[in-house]
C-alpha cells in the first residue's frame, strides 16, 4: 500500500516537472491605464537598404562635373536622387547612413541580395571611383514621396462624375475672381501627408472649371466646423483676398468705395453653447497663446496671462445671445475681428465659460457635467414652463444636441466682402470710371449658408426665439 502511494506521488511529481515554463512576458500599460501581460518588445528590424547603380565615371547628361575623377559621393547621390531635397541627403550623410561597398572583409557586413557584403561609411567629400556602389536606406525615397504629397497635387485625385457633382453643389457663388462654398463638417480644409481628401485638393481636382489655375484657399475653417469658405480663382484675387484677411493694419487706398467696402467686410458664426453668457452681448478682448502638452506633440491654444513671459497674439471677438437658454444651452452669434487659430472656441470656453456643444478639446470637463436630458425652462413671453419640442419621426442620433456624442455646433453662417471682380478692374485701371456693365454691379457681396443637418435638428428641437 505504501509503495503504491509513493509511486503515485513520484508519478505526480514527475508529470508536474515536465510542464514547460511560461513564455517570457512583461507588464504593459494601455492608453486607458490598464495593466496587462504582453510579449517582450521585438528588437529593431534590419534596415532596408537601397543600392545605387555602379558609378559610371564619365560625364552624365544635364550635369557639368568638371574634371573626371573629381565627383564626390554627395554630388553623385544628389544627381541620382534629383527630386529629393539636398537637406535630406545631407542629413543621411551626417547620420552615417550612406555606405559604400568595399573589398576589406574586416569591415561591417550587411546582407544584400541574399549575400553578405562588406560595407563601410562614406564621407560626403570622398571622391567616387569607377564602378563603386553606394547603399542608402529606403527612407530617402520616403522623403521623396512626402515632398510629392506636401501640397497634394490634383493629379493624385481622380474624382468620378458623382463626386464632382457633389462638390459643385457645395458652390454657392462663382464669378471670375472668387468661389464661395458651404463646407460640410468633418471635411479638412488644408491637407497634408496623411490627409488626401481635403477641400483644397478636391477643389483643385473638380472646381477649376474652365480655368487653367486651381482655386486657392484664402482663409481657414476648423475640420469639425462648417459654413462659408472663400477661395480665389486667380493669382490677383488670391493676393487681394489674403491681404483682406490678414490682421495687419493695412494702409488706406486712394479709392473711397474700396475703403468703405473693406470696412463693411465681416464674418458671422452661429454656435450652440452650454449655458448662457452673463451679458447678452459684448466684446471679448483676450489674447491667445500656444502651449505644448506633456506628450510634446499636441498643441493647445489658451488665454494668454499678463506675465508677458510667453508669446501671445491679440484676439478680439464680438458676441450676441440669440435667444433664451433651453435645455441648458443657448444660441449665440460670434463676430471675430481677428483671425486666430481656434479663437472662437477658446473665447467661448475660457473667456465666457460657455463651451460650444461638441467641442471636447476645449470643453471636455463641462461636457462631463452636462446633463443631456430634456429639462423645463420658463418661456420669457408667457412665463409658463416651456416643453422641449421633438418633431415626430425625427432622428436625434445624428450629432444633434440630444445625441450621445454631439458634433461641433459651430457654423460660419454669414460672409460680407467686397466685390473682388469689380474692384480688380478699378485697381488695374487706376480709375473709378468703369464700363456701365461693371459699375452697375454691387460693391458688396453678402452670402448666407444654411446650417448642417445636426445643427438644424438642434435648432428645431430647441425652438430658440431670436431677439
The 8 nearest C-alpha neighbors of each residue, nearest first, counted from 0:
[[1, 3, 2, 4, 5, 6, 7, 8],
 [0, 2, 4, 3, 5, 6, 7, 8],
 [3, 1, 5, 0, 4, 6, 7, 8],
 [2, 4, 6, 0, 1, 5, 7, 8],
 [5, 3, 7, 1, 6, 2, 8, 0],
 [6, 4, 8, 2, 7, 3, 9, 1],
 [5, 7, 3, 9, 4, 8, 2, 10],
 [8, 6, 4, 10, 5, 9, 11, 3],
 [9, 7, 5, 11, 10, 6, 12, 4],
 [8, 10, 12, 6, 11, 7, 13, 5],
 [9, 11, 13, 7, 8, 12, 6, 14],
 [12, 10, 8, 14, 13, 9, 7, 15],
 [13, 11, 9, 15, 10, 14, 8, 16],
 [12, 14, 10, 16, 11, 15, 9, 17],
 [13, 15, 11, 17, 16, 12, 10, 18],
 [16, 14, 12, 17, 13, 18, 11, 10],
 [17, 15, 13, 14, 18, 12, 19, 11],
 [16, 18, 15, 14, 19, 13, 12, 20],
 [17, 19, 16, 15, 20, 14, 21, 13],
 [20, 18, 17, 21, 16, 22, 15, 14],
 [19, 21, 18, 22, 23, 17, 16, 15],
 [22, 20, 23, 19, 24, 18, 38, 25],
 [21, 23, 24, 20, 38, 19, 39, 25],
 [24, 22, 21, 39, 38, 25, 20, 37],
 [25, 23, 38, 37, 39, 36, 22, 26],
 [24, 26, 37, 36, 39, 38, 27, 23],
 [27, 25, 36, 35, 37, 34, 28, 24],
 [26, 28, 35, 34, 36, 37, 25, 29],
 [29, 27, 34, 33, 32, 35, 30, 26],
 [28, 30, 32, 31, 33, 34, 27, 35],
 [29, 31, 32, 28, 33, 34, 27, 35],
 [30, 32, 29, 33, 28, 34, 35, 27],
 [33, 31, 29, 30, 28, 34, 27, 35],
 [34, 32, 29, 28, 31, 35, 30, 27],
 [35, 33, 28, 27, 32, 26, 29, 36],
 [36, 34, 27, 26, 37, 28, 33, 29],
 [37, 35, 26, 25, 27, 24, 38, 34],
 [36, 38, 25, 24, 26, 27, 35, 39],
 [39, 37, 24, 25, 40, 23, 36, 22],
 [38, 40, 24, 25, 41, 37, 23, 26],
 [41, 39, 42, 38, 25, 37, 24, 43],
 [42, 40, 39, 43, 44, 38, 37, 24],
 [41, 43, 40, 44, 39, 45, 38, 46],
 [44, 42, 45, 41, 46, 40, 47, 39],
 [43, 45, 46, 42, 41, 47, 40, 48],
 [46, 44, 47, 43, 48, 42, 109, 110],
 [47, 45, 48, 44, 136, 137, 43, 135],
 [46, 48, 136, 137, 45, 49, 135, 138],
 [49, 47, 136, 135, 137, 134, 46, 50],
 [48, 50, 135, 134, 137, 136, 51, 47],
 [51, 49, 134, 133, 48, 52, 135, 132],
 [50, 52, 133, 132, 134, 53, 49, 135],
 [53, 51, 132, 54, 50, 133, 130, 131],
 [54, 52, 130, 132, 131, 55, 51, 129],
 [53, 55, 130, 129, 131, 56, 52, 132],
 [56, 54, 57, 129, 53, 130, 58, 52],
 [55, 57, 129, 54, 128, 68, 58, 67],
 [58, 56, 55, 59, 67, 68, 129, 54],
 [57, 59, 64, 60, 56, 63, 62, 67],
 [58, 60, 62, 57, 61, 63, 64, 55],
 [61, 59, 62, 58, 63, 57, 64, 78],
 [60, 62, 59, 63, 58, 78, 64, 81],
 [63, 61, 60, 59, 64, 58, 78, 65],
 [62, 64, 65, 61, 58, 59, 60, 66],
 [65, 63, 62, 58, 66, 70, 67, 69],
 [64, 66, 63, 67, 69, 58, 70, 68],
 [67, 65, 69, 64, 68, 70, 58, 63],
 [68, 66, 69, 65, 57, 56, 64, 70],
 [67, 69, 70, 66, 56, 128, 127, 126],
 [70, 68, 67, 126, 66, 71, 127, 65],
 [71, 69, 126, 127, 68, 74, 64, 72],
 [72, 70, 126, 124, 74, 125, 127, 73],
 [71, 73, 75, 123, 74, 125, 127, 126],
 [72, 74, 123, 76, 75, 71, 77, 124],
 [75, 73, 77, 71, 72, 76, 78, 70],
 [74, 76, 78, 72, 73, 77, 79, 71],
 [77, 75, 73, 79, 78, 74, 80, 72],
 [78, 76, 74, 80, 79, 75, 81, 73],
 [77, 79, 75, 81, 76, 80, 74, 62],
 [78, 80, 76, 77, 81, 75, 51, 74],
 [81, 79, 77, 83, 82, 78, 76, 140],
 [80, 82, 78, 83, 79, 77, 84, 76],
 [83, 81, 80, 84, 143, 146, 77, 79],
 [84, 82, 143, 80, 81, 85, 87, 142],
 [83, 85, 86, 87, 82, 88, 143, 81],
 [84, 86, 88, 87, 89, 83, 77, 90],
 [85, 87, 89, 84, 88, 90, 83, 91],
 [88, 86, 90, 85, 89, 84, 91, 83],
 [89, 87, 91, 85, 90, 86, 92, 84],
 [88, 90, 86, 92, 91, 87, 85, 93],
 [91, 89, 93, 87, 88, 92, 86, 94],
 [92, 90, 88, 94, 96, 89, 93, 95],
 [91, 93, 95, 89, 90, 94, 97, 96],
 [94, 92, 90, 95, 91, 89, 96, 122],
 [95, 93, 91, 92, 96, 90, 97, 89],
 [94, 96, 92, 93, 97, 120, 91, 121],
 [95, 97, 91, 94, 92, 135, 98, 136],
 [98, 96, 135, 95, 92, 134, 120, 121],
 [99, 97, 120, 134, 119, 121, 133, 118],
 [100, 98, 133, 118, 119, 132, 134, 121],
 [99, 101, 118, 132, 117, 133, 119, 98],
 [100, 102, 118, 103, 117, 99, 119, 104],
 [101, 103, 104, 117, 100, 118, 106, 116],
 [104, 102, 105, 101, 106, 117, 118, 107],
 [105, 103, 106, 117, 102, 107, 108, 101],
 [104, 106, 103, 107, 117, 108, 102, 118],
 [107, 105, 104, 117, 103, 118, 119, 108],
 [106, 108, 117, 118, 119, 105, 109, 104],
 [109, 107, 117, 116, 118, 115, 106, 110],
 [110, 108, 115, 116, 111, 117, 107, 118],
 [109, 111, 115, 114, 113, 116, 112, 108],
 [112, 110, 114, 113, 115, 109, 116, 48],
 [111, 113, 114, 110, 115, 116, 109, 50],
 [112, 114, 111, 110, 115, 116, 109, 108],
 [115, 113, 111, 110, 112, 116, 109, 108],
 [114, 116, 110, 109, 108, 111, 117, 113],
 [115, 117, 108, 109, 114, 110, 118, 111],
 [118, 116, 108, 107, 104, 106, 101, 100],
 [119, 117, 100, 99, 101, 107, 108, 98],
 [118, 120, 98, 99, 107, 106, 121, 100],
 [121, 119, 98, 95, 97, 99, 122, 118],
 [122, 120, 98, 99, 97, 119, 123, 125],
 [121, 123, 125, 124, 120, 92, 72, 95],
 [122, 124, 73, 72, 125, 92, 121, 71],
 [125, 123, 71, 122, 72, 126, 73, 121],
 [126, 124, 71, 122, 123, 72, 127, 121],
 [127, 125, 71, 70, 69, 72, 124, 128],
 [126, 128, 71, 70, 72, 125, 129, 131],
 [129, 127, 131, 130, 126, 56, 54, 68],
 [128, 130, 56, 54, 131, 55, 127, 53],
 [129, 131, 53, 54, 55, 128, 132, 56],
 [132, 130, 53, 54, 128, 129, 133, 127],
 [133, 131, 53, 100, 99, 51, 52, 130],
 [132, 134, 99, 51, 98, 50, 100, 135],
 [133, 135, 50, 98, 49, 97, 48, 99],
 [136, 134, 97, 49, 48, 96, 137, 98],
 [137, 135, 48, 138, 49, 47, 139, 46],
 [136, 138, 139, 140, 49, 48, 47, 135],
 [139, 137, 141, 136, 140, 142, 135, 143],
 [138, 140, 137, 142, 141, 136, 143, 87],
 [141, 139, 143, 138, 142, 137, 144, 83],
 [142, 140, 138, 144, 143, 139, 145, 137],
 [143, 141, 145, 139, 140, 144, 146, 138],
 [142, 144, 140, 141, 146, 83, 145, 147],
 [145, 143, 147, 141, 146, 142, 148, 140],
 [144, 146, 142, 148, 147, 143, 149, 141],
 [147, 145, 149, 143, 144, 148, 142, 83],
 [146, 148, 144, 145, 149, 143, 151, 150],
 [149, 147, 151, 145, 150, 146, 192, 144],
 [150, 148, 146, 151, 147, 191, 145, 192],
 [149, 151, 148, 152, 191, 190, 147, 200],
 [152, 150, 148, 149, 200, 153, 195, 155],
 [153, 151, 154, 150, 155, 200, 148, 156],
 [152, 154, 204, 155, 156, 203, 200, 151],
 [153, 155, 152, 156, 157, 204, 151, 203],
 [154, 156, 153, 152, 157, 151, 148, 204],
 [157, 155, 153, 154, 158, 204, 201, 200],
 [156, 158, 159, 155, 154, 204, 153, 205],
 [159, 157, 162, 156, 163, 160, 205, 204],
 [158, 160, 162, 161, 163, 157, 164, 205],
 [159, 161, 163, 162, 164, 158, 165, 205],
 [162, 160, 164, 163, 159, 165, 158, 166],
 [163, 161, 165, 159, 164, 160, 158, 166],
 [162, 164, 166, 160, 165, 161, 205, 167],
 [165, 163, 161, 167, 162, 166, 160, 168],
 [166, 164, 162, 168, 163, 167, 161, 169],
 [167, 165, 163, 169, 168, 164, 162, 205],
 [166, 168, 164, 169, 170, 165, 163, 206],
 [169, 167, 165, 166, 170, 164, 171, 163],
 [168, 170, 180, 167, 166, 181, 171, 165],
 [171, 169, 180, 167, 168, 172, 179, 181],
 [172, 170, 180, 179, 169, 181, 173, 168],
 [173, 171, 179, 170, 178, 174, 180, 177],
 [172, 174, 178, 177, 179, 175, 171, 170],
 [175, 173, 176, 177, 178, 172, 420, 232],
 [174, 176, 420, 177, 173, 232, 233, 178],
 [177, 175, 232, 420, 174, 236, 231, 233],
 [178, 176, 231, 232, 230, 174, 173, 175],
 [177, 179, 173, 230, 172, 229, 231, 180],
 [180, 178, 229, 172, 171, 228, 170, 230],
 [181, 179, 170, 228, 169, 171, 227, 182],
 [180, 182, 227, 226, 169, 228, 448, 183],
 [183, 181, 226, 225, 180, 227, 228, 184],
 [182, 184, 225, 186, 181, 185, 451, 226],
 [185, 183, 225, 223, 224, 186, 222, 182],
 [186, 184, 223, 222, 187, 183, 224, 225],
 [185, 187, 222, 184, 183, 197, 188, 198],
 [188, 186, 222, 197, 189, 198, 185, 190],
 [187, 189, 198, 197, 199, 186, 222, 220],
 [190, 188, 197, 187, 199, 198, 191, 219],
 [191, 189, 197, 194, 195, 188, 187, 192],
 [190, 192, 194, 149, 193, 150, 189, 148],
 [191, 193, 194, 148, 149, 145, 190, 195],
 [194, 192, 191, 195, 190, 148, 196, 145],
 [195, 193, 190, 191, 192, 196, 197, 187],
 [194, 196, 197, 190, 193, 151, 191, 200],
 [197, 195, 194, 201, 200, 198, 190, 187],
 [198, 196, 187, 190, 188, 200, 199, 189],
 [197, 199, 188, 201, 200, 202, 187, 189],
 [198, 200, 202, 201, 197, 189, 203, 188],
 [199, 201, 203, 197, 202, 198, 153, 151],
 [202, 200, 204, 198, 203, 199, 205, 197],
 [201, 203, 206, 199, 205, 204, 200, 198],
 [202, 204, 213, 200, 201, 153, 205, 206],
 [205, 203, 153, 201, 202, 200, 206, 156],
 [204, 206, 202, 163, 203, 207, 201, 166],
 [207, 205, 202, 208, 203, 204, 167, 214],
 [206, 208, 213, 210, 205, 203, 209, 214],
 [207, 209, 206, 210, 205, 211, 213, 212],
 [210, 208, 207, 211, 212, 206, 213, 175],
 [211, 209, 212, 207, 208, 213, 232, 233],
 [210, 212, 213, 209, 207, 208, 233, 232],
 [213, 211, 210, 214, 233, 207, 232, 234],
 [212, 214, 203, 207, 215, 232, 211, 210],
 [215, 213, 232, 231, 230, 203, 207, 212],
 [214, 216, 231, 230, 213, 217, 232, 199],
 [215, 217, 230, 218, 231, 199, 229, 214],
 [216, 218, 241, 230, 240, 237, 215, 229],
 [219, 217, 216, 229, 244, 220, 228, 241],
 [220, 218, 188, 221, 217, 216, 228, 189],
 [221, 219, 222, 224, 188, 218, 225, 228],
 [222, 220, 224, 223, 219, 187, 188, 341],
 [221, 223, 187, 185, 186, 224, 220, 188],
 [224, 222, 185, 184, 221, 407, 225, 186],
 [225, 223, 184, 221, 409, 222, 410, 407],
 [226, 224, 184, 410, 183, 182, 411, 409],
 [225, 227, 411, 181, 410, 182, 412, 448],
 [226, 228, 181, 411, 180, 182, 448, 412],
 [227, 229, 180, 179, 181, 182, 226, 230],
 [230, 228, 179, 178, 217, 180, 227, 216],
 [231, 229, 216, 178, 215, 177, 217, 214],
 [230, 232, 177, 237, 215, 214, 236, 233],
 [231, 233, 214, 176, 177, 215, 213, 230],
 [234, 232, 236, 235, 231, 237, 176, 212],
 [233, 235, 237, 236, 238, 232, 231, 212],
 [236, 234, 238, 233, 237, 239, 423, 176],
 [235, 237, 239, 233, 238, 231, 234, 176],
 [238, 236, 231, 234, 240, 239, 235, 241],
 [237, 239, 235, 241, 236, 240, 234, 242],
 [238, 240, 236, 242, 241, 237, 235, 243],
 [241, 239, 243, 237, 242, 238, 236, 244],
 [242, 240, 244, 238, 243, 217, 239, 237],
 [241, 243, 239, 240, 245, 244, 238, 249],
 [242, 244, 240, 241, 245, 239, 261, 246],
 [245, 243, 241, 242, 240, 246, 218, 217],
 [246, 244, 242, 247, 243, 241, 338, 337],
 [245, 247, 337, 244, 248, 338, 243, 249],
 [248, 246, 249, 245, 242, 244, 243, 250],
 [249, 247, 250, 246, 245, 251, 242, 243],
 [248, 250, 247, 251, 242, 246, 245, 243],
 [251, 249, 248, 252, 247, 253, 258, 242],
 [250, 252, 249, 258, 253, 254, 255, 257],
 [253, 251, 254, 258, 250, 257, 255, 249],
 [252, 254, 255, 251, 258, 257, 256, 429],
 [255, 253, 252, 257, 256, 258, 431, 251],
 [254, 256, 258, 257, 259, 253, 252, 260],
 [257, 255, 259, 258, 254, 260, 442, 261],
 [258, 256, 260, 255, 259, 254, 261, 422],
 [257, 259, 255, 261, 260, 256, 262, 252],
 [260, 258, 256, 262, 257, 261, 255, 263],
 [259, 261, 257, 263, 417, 258, 262, 256],
 [260, 262, 258, 264, 263, 259, 257, 417],
 [263, 261, 259, 260, 264, 258, 265, 257],
 [264, 262, 260, 261, 259, 265, 416, 415],
 [263, 265, 416, 415, 261, 262, 260, 417],
 [266, 264, 415, 414, 263, 267, 416, 334],
 [267, 265, 414, 413, 334, 415, 268, 335],
 [268, 266, 334, 413, 333, 412, 411, 414],
 [269, 267, 411, 333, 412, 410, 332, 334],
 [268, 270, 332, 410, 331, 409, 333, 412],
 [271, 269, 409, 408, 331, 330, 272, 410],
 [270, 272, 330, 408, 329, 355, 356, 331],
 [273, 271, 355, 356, 354, 328, 353, 329],
 [274, 272, 328, 353, 354, 356, 327, 355],
 [275, 273, 328, 327, 353, 272, 329, 276],
 [274, 276, 329, 324, 353, 277, 328, 273],
 [277, 275, 278, 351, 279, 353, 274, 352],
 [276, 278, 275, 279, 351, 280, 274, 352],
 [279, 277, 280, 276, 281, 320, 275, 319],
 [278, 280, 320, 319, 276, 277, 281, 318],
 [281, 279, 319, 278, 318, 320, 282, 317],
 [280, 282, 318, 317, 283, 319, 278, 279],
 [281, 283, 317, 316, 284, 318, 315, 280],
 [284, 282, 316, 315, 285, 317, 281, 346],
 [283, 285, 315, 314, 282, 286, 316, 313],
 [284, 286, 314, 283, 302, 315, 287, 313],
 [287, 285, 313, 314, 312, 303, 302, 311],
 [286, 288, 302, 303, 312, 311, 301, 314],
 [289, 287, 311, 303, 301, 300, 302, 310],
 [288, 290, 300, 299, 301, 298, 287, 291],
 [291, 289, 299, 298, 300, 288, 292, 301],
 [292, 290, 298, 295, 297, 299, 293, 296],
 [291, 293, 294, 297, 295, 298, 290, 296],
 [292, 294, 295, 291, 296, 297, 298, 290],
 [293, 295, 296, 292, 297, 291, 298, 290],
 [296, 294, 293, 292, 291, 297, 298, 290],
 [295, 297, 294, 298, 292, 291, 293, 299],
 [298, 296, 292, 291, 295, 294, 299, 293],
 [297, 299, 291, 290, 292, 296, 289, 300],
 [300, 298, 290, 289, 291, 301, 297, 292],
 [299, 301, 289, 288, 290, 287, 298, 341],
 [302, 300, 288, 287, 303, 289, 299, 345],
 [301, 303, 287, 286, 288, 304, 285, 300],
 [302, 304, 287, 288, 286, 311, 301, 305],
 [305, 303, 306, 302, 307, 309, 286, 308],
 [304, 306, 307, 303, 308, 309, 286, 302],
 [305, 307, 308, 304, 309, 303, 310, 311],
 [308, 306, 305, 309, 304, 310, 311, 303],
 [309, 307, 306, 310, 305, 304, 311, 303],
 [310, 308, 307, 311, 288, 306, 303, 304],
 [309, 311, 288, 308, 312, 307, 289, 303],
 [312, 310, 288, 287, 286, 303, 309, 313],
 [313, 311, 286, 287, 314, 288, 310, 339],
 [312, 314, 286, 287, 311, 315, 285, 337],
 [313, 315, 286, 337, 285, 284, 312, 287],
 [316, 314, 284, 336, 283, 337, 335, 285],
 [317, 315, 335, 283, 336, 334, 282, 318],
 [316, 318, 282, 334, 333, 281, 283, 335],
 [319, 317, 333, 280, 332, 281, 334, 282],
 [318, 320, 280, 332, 331, 279, 321, 333],
 [321, 319, 331, 279, 322, 280, 330, 332],
 [322, 320, 465, 331, 330, 466, 319, 332],
 [323, 321, 464, 465, 463, 320, 466, 330],
 [324, 322, 329, 325, 463, 464, 321, 379],
 [323, 325, 329, 328, 327, 275, 322, 326],
 [324, 326, 327, 328, 376, 323, 461, 329],
 [325, 327, 374, 328, 373, 324, 375, 376],
 [326, 328, 325, 274, 324, 273, 329, 374],
 [329, 327, 273, 274, 324, 325, 326, 272],
 [328, 330, 324, 272, 271, 275, 323, 274],
 [329, 331, 271, 321, 270, 322, 320, 272],
 [332, 330, 320, 321, 270, 319, 269, 271],
 [331, 333, 269, 319, 318, 268, 320, 270],
 [334, 332, 318, 268, 267, 317, 269, 335],
 [333, 335, 267, 317, 316, 266, 318, 336],
 [336, 334, 316, 337, 317, 315, 333, 266],
 [335, 337, 315, 316, 334, 338, 317, 314],
 [338, 336, 335, 314, 315, 246, 339, 316],
 [337, 339, 246, 340, 335, 336, 342, 314],
 [340, 338, 342, 337, 341, 314, 312, 287],
 [339, 341, 342, 338, 300, 343, 221, 219],
 [342, 340, 344, 343, 345, 339, 300, 221],
 [341, 343, 339, 340, 345, 344, 346, 314],
 [344, 342, 346, 345, 341, 347, 335, 316],
 [343, 345, 347, 341, 342, 346, 348, 355],
 [344, 346, 348, 342, 347, 343, 349, 341],
 [347, 345, 350, 343, 349, 344, 348, 342],
 [346, 348, 351, 354, 344, 353, 345, 350],
 [347, 349, 354, 352, 353, 345, 346, 362],
 [350, 348, 352, 346, 345, 351, 347, 302],
 [349, 351, 346, 352, 347, 348, 345, 283],
 [352, 350, 347, 353, 349, 276, 348, 346],
 [353, 351, 348, 349, 350, 347, 354, 276],
 [352, 354, 348, 273, 347, 351, 274, 272],
 [355, 353, 348, 347, 362, 272, 273, 352],
 [354, 356, 272, 358, 271, 357, 273, 408],
 [355, 357, 272, 408, 358, 407, 271, 273],
 [356, 358, 407, 406, 405, 359, 355, 408],
 [359, 357, 355, 360, 407, 356, 362, 361],
 [360, 358, 363, 362, 361, 357, 366, 356],
 [359, 361, 358, 362, 363, 299, 357, 344],
 [360, 362, 359, 358, 363, 348, 345, 344],
 [363, 361, 359, 354, 365, 358, 364, 360],
 [362, 364, 359, 366, 365, 361, 360, 367],
 [365, 363, 367, 366, 362, 368, 359, 361],
 [364, 366, 368, 367, 362, 363, 369, 354],
 [365, 367, 369, 363, 364, 368, 362, 359],
 [366, 368, 364, 365, 369, 363, 370, 362],
 [369, 367, 365, 366, 370, 364, 363, 371],
 [368, 370, 366, 367, 365, 371, 273, 327],
 [371, 369, 372, 368, 367, 366, 327, 373],
 [372, 370, 401, 369, 373, 400, 326, 403],
 [371, 373, 370, 374, 326, 401, 369, 327],
 [372, 374, 326, 387, 371, 375, 401, 386],
 [375, 373, 326, 372, 376, 387, 327, 386],
 [374, 376, 385, 386, 384, 377, 373, 326],
 [377, 375, 385, 384, 325, 378, 374, 326],
 [376, 378, 384, 385, 383, 382, 379, 375],
 [377, 379, 382, 385, 383, 380, 381, 384],
 [380, 378, 382, 381, 377, 323, 383, 385],
 [379, 381, 378, 382, 383, 377, 464, 385],
 [382, 380, 383, 379, 378, 377, 384, 385],
 [383, 381, 378, 379, 377, 380, 384, 385],
 [382, 384, 381, 377, 378, 385, 379, 380],
 [385, 383, 377, 376, 378, 375, 386, 382],
 [386, 384, 378, 376, 377, 375, 383, 387],
 [387, 385, 375, 388, 384, 376, 374, 373],
 [388, 386, 461, 389, 385, 373, 460, 375],
 [389, 387, 460, 386, 390, 461, 462, 459],
 [388, 390, 460, 391, 387, 393, 459, 461],
 [391, 389, 393, 392, 388, 460, 459, 394],
 [390, 392, 393, 389, 394, 388, 395, 460],
 [391, 393, 390, 394, 389, 395, 456, 396],
 [394, 392, 391, 390, 395, 389, 456, 396],
 [395, 393, 396, 392, 397, 456, 391, 399],
 [394, 396, 397, 402, 399, 401, 393, 456],
 [395, 397, 402, 394, 398, 399, 401, 403],
 [398, 396, 399, 395, 453, 394, 402, 405],
 [397, 399, 405, 406, 453, 402, 396, 404],
 [400, 398, 453, 457, 405, 402, 401, 397],
 [399, 401, 457, 405, 402, 398, 356, 371],
 [402, 400, 399, 395, 371, 403, 396, 405],
 [403, 401, 396, 399, 404, 405, 398, 400],
 [402, 404, 405, 401, 396, 398, 371, 400],
 [403, 405, 402, 398, 406, 357, 399, 401],
 [406, 404, 398, 357, 399, 402, 400, 403],
 [405, 407, 357, 398, 408, 404, 399, 356],
 [406, 408, 357, 358, 409, 356, 223, 224],
 [407, 409, 270, 271, 356, 406, 454, 357],
 [410, 408, 270, 224, 407, 269, 225, 268],
 [409, 411, 225, 226, 269, 268, 412, 224],
 [412, 410, 226, 268, 227, 267, 413, 225],
 [411, 413, 448, 268, 447, 410, 226, 267],
 [414, 412, 447, 267, 446, 266, 411, 448],
 [413, 415, 266, 446, 445, 265, 416, 267],
 [416, 414, 445, 264, 265, 444, 446, 266],
 [415, 417, 264, 444, 443, 414, 418, 445],
 [418, 416, 443, 260, 419, 442, 444, 261],
 [417, 419, 443, 442, 421, 420, 444, 422],
 [418, 420, 422, 421, 417, 423, 176, 236],
 [419, 421, 176, 423, 418, 422, 175, 424],
 [422, 420, 419, 418, 423, 424, 437, 425],
 [421, 423, 425, 419, 424, 420, 426, 418],
 [422, 424, 426, 425, 420, 421, 419, 427],
 [425, 423, 427, 422, 426, 421, 428, 420],
 [426, 424, 422, 428, 423, 427, 430, 431],
 [425, 427, 429, 423, 424, 428, 422, 430],
 [426, 428, 424, 429, 425, 423, 430, 422],
 [429, 427, 425, 430, 426, 424, 431, 423],
 [430, 428, 426, 427, 425, 431, 424, 254],
 [429, 431, 428, 432, 425, 426, 433, 427],
 [430, 432, 425, 433, 429, 254, 428, 426],
 [433, 431, 430, 434, 425, 438, 428, 435],
 [434, 432, 438, 431, 437, 435, 425, 430],
 [433, 435, 437, 436, 438, 432, 439, 431],
 [436, 434, 438, 437, 439, 433, 440, 432],
 [435, 437, 434, 439, 438, 440, 433, 421],
 [438, 436, 434, 439, 435, 440, 433, 421],
 [437, 439, 435, 440, 433, 436, 434, 441],
 [438, 440, 437, 436, 435, 441, 434, 442],
 [441, 439, 438, 437, 442, 436, 421, 418],
 [442, 440, 443, 439, 418, 444, 438, 421],
 [441, 443, 418, 417, 260, 440, 444, 421],
 [444, 442, 417, 418, 441, 416, 260, 445],
 [443, 445, 416, 415, 418, 417, 446, 442],
 [446, 444, 415, 414, 443, 416, 447, 413],
 [445, 447, 414, 413, 415, 448, 444, 227],
 [446, 448, 413, 412, 414, 449, 445, 227],
 [449, 447, 412, 226, 181, 227, 450, 413],
 [450, 448, 451, 447, 412, 226, 181, 455],
 [449, 451, 454, 455, 448, 452, 410, 412],
 [452, 450, 454, 453, 455, 449, 183, 225],
 [451, 453, 455, 454, 456, 450, 397, 399],
 [454, 452, 399, 456, 398, 455, 451, 397],
 [455, 453, 457, 456, 452, 451, 450, 458],
 [456, 454, 458, 452, 457, 453, 450, 459],
 [455, 457, 459, 453, 454, 458, 399, 460],
 [458, 456, 454, 460, 399, 400, 455, 459],
 [457, 459, 455, 461, 456, 460, 462, 454],
 [460, 458, 456, 462, 457, 461, 455, 389],
 [461, 459, 457, 389, 458, 388, 462, 456],
 [460, 462, 458, 463, 459, 457, 387, 325],
 [463, 461, 459, 460, 458, 464, 388, 387],
 [462, 464, 461, 322, 465, 323, 458, 330],
 [465, 463, 322, 466, 462, 323, 321, 461],
 [466, 464, 322, 321, 463, 323, 320, 330],
 [465, 321, 322, 464, 320, 323, 463, 319]]
